[in-house]
Each structure stands twice: as C-alpha cells, then as structure tokens.
Amino acid sequence: MRGKAKLFCRFADGSRQSVVLPFAWVPAQAREIQAAVEAIAGQVAAGASLAEATAPFTGRAAALPAPAAPPEEPDLLRLWRRFGEEKVRSGRIKPTTWEKDYGQTGRVLPQVVEQASNAKELLSQLGEKWPAGSRRRQIAVQHVAAMLRWACDEELLPQDRWSPPSSLRRFVGEALLKNVAAIPLTDEQILGLLQGLPADLAGQRWGFALRLIAAYGLRPVELLHLQLRADGKLWCNYQKRSGGGTTAPRSLRALHPEWETEWELRERLAAGESLPPFGGGVADAARRYLVRQEAWKPLAQRGCTPYGFRHGYALRAHQAYGLSPRVAAALMGHSVDTHQRVYGTWTDEGTIDAAIETGLKYRSLTDRDNPE
C-alpha cells in the first residue's frame, strides 16, 4: 500500500481487517516485517483487537506490554562451517574442494544471510549474486540448499522455515540466451592474439598459459593439474565431477604438434616456468586479464570466451585432422554425448562438402582395391 507493508487479518467468524504497517515493502525490511506480523498475531491470538495489537507499530493507541521476543535467528554462517567440516570429515569431499569450489559460495553467503528469514528468501537472495541461469549460480544454490537440508535433518534448523524446496529451478533462473553455441578460436585468431599480448611479465606468463590451453585443448582449471611423467608423456590429472560421473586423468596430445615444439611447452613445464596467479579461479582470472587486452576486444565482441581456446582444439580435431567424435572426446576428457551436445552445431555446409569429398576419395580407393 503506497510502498508500505499492508497486513490483512481474517478472523474465525469470517470477518477481515487490515492495517498499514510503517515498514517499506522492500527485501531489506523482510525480517522487520516478519517479526512485526508474528508479534501482532501473538497478541490477536491472546485476545487483543487488531488495533490494540498493531498500536506499538502504528502509534495509534497506548502501547501494550512488549510481546514475547521472536525466536532467535540461527547462525547460518556457523552452520555453513559445520556443514563443511562434516563433509570433509566424512570423506565426501576433499579439503581442497571445500576451499576452492565451496569457498566461492562461502565468500558470498555473508552478504545475504542477514536479509533472509527462511530458506526461500536465502536461496533467492543468494542466486541474485550471479547471472540468471549461470553455472556458478546453479552451483551456489545447490551448495546452500544441501547445507539447509543437512541442518534440518540434524534438527539444527526448524524445517517449517528452513527446509529448501525440492526444485531449485526458480532460484537458478534461466539465461536470456539459451543454447548458445560454443565459439571456437581459429588458428589465425589464436596466433594473432598471442602476438598482441604485451611483453611484460604478466604477458609472458599469460602467453605461456594460453599456449598450453590452445595446444592441448585444456579447460582453464586444468592448468593446475599438469604432470610430466617419467615416460616423457604429459598428463592432466584433473577429475571433473558431474551428474554423469567423474572424468579420468588423461594423456595430452598437442594439436598442432608443431605448436608444442615451437613453443617448447614440455621443456618449459619441466623447467617449472611460472604461470600467472589465478585468484578467484583460472577461468575468471583469464577473463579479467583478456578483457584488458586490445587484441582480445574484437574476439569478445563476437562472443568468444577463454574457453574458445579449448573449443578451437575441437575444431582442429575434426576439420584439420578428421578425428571422430569418440577420439576427440577422449582427447578432451569428456563423454561423447557431451562432445556432440557442445560441438554438434558446427556441421556447416563447408564441413559437409569436405566430408563428402573425403568419402568419395575413400570409396574410389576401396573400389580400386576390390575390383569386381
């Protein structure tokens, strides 16, 4: 009512009354509104009229004795820490997983707990800290919902207020642009960008990091999980956990092999050459660095992201080397289904024509080898 909270009261005889409370109808005053309504309800249930019960808030009559204090609000941050300790102690996650993956959620949680008085408010406020439909928003909402379920199961929170809904979709939201195709960086774009990086220390370190991602088709985070083994092979030990299971470590092959040689990637890894600092996550750090580079701006305008280096690896695997989706997926460390879903939109007319031409040549050779 004119920007204020309006309270409606329906009595047992079917009659109704309403009153405007002196609280702005905004999320920031949600807790004050709820506390006032609970206090008024308690007074009405004890026999006071609505006018008498609301007098301490509206100032329209002599104030009644202060109602019983509302239940003490739970310490959600303390529960979050206990939740993490329990997950690590039980072996369900590693300490590093709690610090890195859950840590991003934990750093935002203090910004929203004071504005929430129930599970739906908490998840809604938390989700708004990231773009709708984003993977980071989805993960954060899942983290906190899991914590609330655990706390309710342990009777550390009242279920009527803090049990999260079974579906979290509305808190995650949907991206405005759905099913956006992965945009690969071509060889020319990659080489042009690398040449355009500054020659300072940061440019040298990021040049090394981006060359590794481009040559081996890495996820940005996999820069932290590279290992040169005794047999001379380069491995990625990163294991990605998802609903479909956990990926296995894999041996890395460069596409193009000459990039590996010309850029001396194995030698530089063996020598322990420094990578850039990755505060806040490798992909976010790469994004923050690239957005400041003039050579990146035209690529960003086309929708490219740091994952474009990895997408470029997939493009080369098919168009330059003719590898099957099964082999390309194995090289990149994901399932064939994931590979087809992410990169299945790349079959343009040029690719189809080239495939048909290759097929005709193959048929010609097989017909020659097997004359009737």
N, C-alpha and C positions, 0 to 999 in steps of 0.2 A: 504494500500500500504506500504509494509515493516514495518508494525506495526504502521503506521500513518493513520490519518483520510484522506480519499480522497473524494473531493466534485465534483459531476457531475452537470452540468448546461445545461439544454435543453432550447433553445430559441424558440420564436414564429415561426421562419422560418424553424424549424426542425433541425437546426444545434446544435451541442453539443460541450462543452468544459469541461475540468476537471482540477483540481489543487490539489496538496497535501498540506494539512494544517499541521502546526507544533504542532499537538496535538496527543498524544498517543491514539491508539484505545482501550481504556480500560474504564470500567464503571465509574471509579473515575473522568474521564475528560468529562463525558457526558454533564454536564452543560456548560463547556467552549466551547465544540464543537457546541452545540445548539446555544449559544449566538453568536459565530462567524458566523455560517451559516445564522442566522437571520439578522445580520448586513450586510453581503455580499449581501443577497437577497434584502435588502432595497436599497443598493447602485446601484445594477444592475437595479432594477425597476425604479430608478431615472435617468437612462441613462448611468451609468458608465459601462465600459467594465469589464469582469471578472478579468482581470489582475489588473485594477485600484482598483476594489473593494476588492481584496484579498491582495493588497500591504501592508496594515497595519499589516497583519499577516505573510506574507511571506518575507517582506523586499525587494522585487524585484523592487520597484518603490517608488517614493515620496509618503508619506502617505497623504491620503485625510483627510479633517476635520473629526473629530470623528463622527461616525454615532450616530443616536439617541439611547439613552440607552434602553436596552431591558426592558420589563415590570418587575416591582418589583416582586420578588418571594414571594409567600404567606407564611405567618407564620403558617405552618401546625401544629405545637405544640400548638399554641394558639387556633386554630380551634378544635384540639382534646379536649382541656379542655372545650371549649364552647359546643362541642358535648356532652360531659359527663354531663355537668350542665343541658343541655336541656333534656336529657334522664331521669335524676333523678327528675328534676322539673316536668316533665310530668307524673311521676309515672310509666313509662315503666320499669324501673329497680330500685332496692334499692341502697342506697348509698354504702352499703357493697358489693353489686355485682360489682359496678363500681370500688371500691378499690381493690377487690380481683381478679375477673375474667378479667375485662378490664385492671386492673393495670399491669398484666403481659405483655400485649401488649404495654401499655403506656411506660413501662420501656425500651423497645427495640426500640420504634419509634424514639427517638433522634439519634440513631445510623445510621439511613437510610435516614432521611428527606433531609440531605444536598446532597445526591447522586442522588436524583430524581427530574426530571423536569416535570413529568406528572404522571398520575395515574398508568399506566402500569409499569413504572420504579419503583415507590414507592412500589407497591404490589410485584413485582418481588424481589426487594432488601429485603423487609420485610420477604418474605417467606423463603429466603435462611438462615435465622437465626435459622431455625428448620429443622429436618429431613423431607425429601420429604414424603408426604402422611400422616404425623403425625397429630393427632387430635389437638395438640397445634398450629401447623402451620395453619391448616384449620380455627381454631377459630380466630387467629390473623388476617389472611387475611380477614375474614368476618367482623371483627370489623372495620378495616380501610376502607374497601370498603363501609360499611354503613356510616362511617363518611364522606367519599368523596361524596356519593350520597346526604347526608343531606346538605353539604356545597354547592354543585352545585344547589340543589333545592332552597336554601336560597340566591342564587346569591352571595355567598361569594368566590366562585372559578369559573373560566371560564370552561364551560362544555366541550369545544373542547379539553382541555388538561387534565382535572381532573375528568371527568365522568368515573367511572370504567366500565369495560366490564360486560355484563350480566352474562357470565360464568366465574367463578373464578378457574375452574379446573386446568388450566395450572400453576397458581401461587401456588396452593396447592401441585401439583405433586402427584406421586404415590409411595407408599412404594415399595422397592425392593422385599420384601416378602409379598405377599398378602394373605389374608385369613388365617393367621397363627392361629392355634387352641390355645385356652386358655389352659395353662398348669396348672393343679391343683397340690397343695402340698398335699401329703398323710399325714395321721395322724402321721406316723413314722417320716417323714421329718420335720413336724412342731415341734414335741416334741424334736427331735434331735437338731434342730436349736435353740429352746428356751433354751435348756440345755447348748448350746455352747456360749450363749451371755455372755459378761463379767459381773462381779458382781459390777461394778462401778455404779454411779448414772445414767449415760446415759443408761447403760444396763438394769437397773431396770425399768426405765421409758419406754424404748422401749419394754421391755418384757411385761409390762402391756398393752401397745398399741397393740402389735401384738397378744396377747391373746384375746383381745376384738374383733379384726378383725376376727380372726380364729373361735372363738366360735360362733359369731353371723352373720358371713358372710357379714361383712361390706365393703363398699367402704372405702378406706383410709380417704377421706374427711369427712365421717360420724362420725368419732371420735369427731368432733367438734359440733355434733348435738344430743348428747345423753341426755336423761332425765328420771330420776326415778320418776314416778308419785305417787300420794298419794295412789293409789290402789295397789302399790307394783310392777306394771309392768314397764318394761324397754322399752322406746320408742326411735325411731330415727325420729327426726323432719326434716331431710334433704329433700328438694324438688328439684329434678333434672329436669331442663327444657331442652327439646329437641324438635326435629321436630315432635315427636309423642305426645307431651303434657307434662304435669308436673306430676311427681310421688307424691303420697300422703304419709304423715307420716305413719309409721308402727310400730306395736308392735314386739319386738325382741324375738326370741326363740333360745336357745342355742342348737347346735348340735355339740358335745355331751352335754347333760345336766350335766354330771359329771364334765366336764371341768369348767362349770360355778360355780359349788360347790367347787371343789378342788382349783380352782384359786381365789375363793372369789371375783368374779368380781363385783357383785352387792354391796357387802359390801365396796369394795374399791372405787367404784364410789360414794356411799353415803357419804363416808368419805372425798371425794374431793381429792383423790390421784392425784398427778401431772402427766400429760402426757408430752412427750418431746416437745421442741419448734419446730414449724413447719414452719420455714421461707421458703417462696417460694412455699408453698403448701404441703399438707400432703404426697401425693404420692411421690413427688420429695424428700422430707425430708427423707422418709423411704428408698428410693433408695440410697440416699447418705450415710445413716447410714449402711445399709446392705452391700453395696459394700466393706466396710472396714472390714467386719467380715469373718473370715476364714470359719466358719460353713456355710456361705451363698455361697461361691465361687463355690462349686460343683453344687449347685442348679442353680446358674446363668449360668453356662456353659451349662446346659440343657435347657436354655431359660426361666427360671422362673423369675417372676417379683413380686413386692409387692402385686399385685392382685392375686397371686397364693394362698394366704390365703383365699380369698373370693371364688376363684374357687374350693378350697378344700371343702368348705362348700357345694357347689352344688354337688360335687362328693359324699359326705356323704349322702346328702338328697336323692339321688337316689339309691346308691348302698348299704348303710347301713340301710336306713330307708324305702326304697321303695316308696318314695313320688312321686306323679305325677308332671309333669312339671308345671301344674297350681298352685299347692300348693307351690312348690319350688320357682316359680317366685314371688308369693305373699310374701313369707318369705324374699326374697332378694330385694324386692322393684323395680321390673321391669316387663315388659309385658311378656306374654307367648311367643310372637314372638321373642322378644329379647333373652329370655332364650333358645329357640330352636336354634336360629341362633348361639349363642355363644357356647352352650354346646351340640348341636346336633351331634357333631362329636365323642362323647365319647362312642358310642354304639359299643364296640368291641365284639369279639367272646365270651369272658368270661361273659360279661354283658348279651348278648343274651341267653347263656346257662342257666345262673342263672334265668333269667326271664321266660324261658320255663319251668324250673323245678318248679318254684313257681306257674306257671299257671297250670301245671299238678296236683300239690297238691290241688290247689283250685278246679279244676274240680272233683277230687276224692271226696273232701268234699261235693260239691254240689250234686254229683250223689248219695252219701250216704244219704244226707238229703232229696232227692226227688226220692225214688225208684219207678220204673215203676209198 
